């Protein structure tokens, strides 16, 4: 590509030929570049800036073939620049990423890597299960405590009810031991 750019460049302005012309010696220049050169006062005659051959007259022939080649070169140059720009963007996208250029791991290394990964995953699962088990045990202890408190309240309530009923039974037994006439008076008096 550099050789093509070099051949497609004007030796005077060093850019791609613009309106390329050839002079009698066969060298090519931009029309404007060679005309300006020949108009300089220090130039005697019409000499070729490349080979210094002097021509008797100012003769410029348009170079249509070179113009076509130049168009192809410009297109290739633009495409090359676009490709380079795309590559730079790709490199820019990859910037910051780390690349591992180490040789591929052996089967033993791959096996060891997978073994470590599986162990690490099991370790993570074990920790999760342990945490869940601690939560469930704490909840179970709380439920046991609540059930114990409810049982205590129930036992206390039943004990109080039993005590009250025992007192009532004792009262009734005492009344039953009284003579019938006293028992009936007390009972009738209570209901009046």
Number of C-alpha atoms within 10 A of each C-alpha: 10 8 8 13 17 13 15 24 20 21 19 14 14 13 13 20 24 17 16 25 22 18 21 17 14 11 14 25 30 22 19 14 17 24 14 9 16 17 12 9 8 8 11 10 15 20 21 20 16 12 10 10 13 15 14 10 11 13 11 16 13 16 15 12 10 17 17 11 13 22 15 12 18 15 12 15 16 12 12 13 12 12 12 12 12 12 12 12 12 11 12 11 10 11 9 8 9 7 7 7 6 6 6 9 10 9 9 9 11 12 12 12 13 12 12 12 12 12 12 12 12 12 12 12 12 12 12 12 12 12 12 12 12 12 12 12 12 12 12 12 12 12 12 12 12 12 12 12 12 12 12 12 12 12 12 12 12 12 12 12 12 12 12 12 12 12 12 12 12 12 11 11 11 11 16 12 9 11 9 11 9 12 15 13 11 12 12 10 9 8 7 5
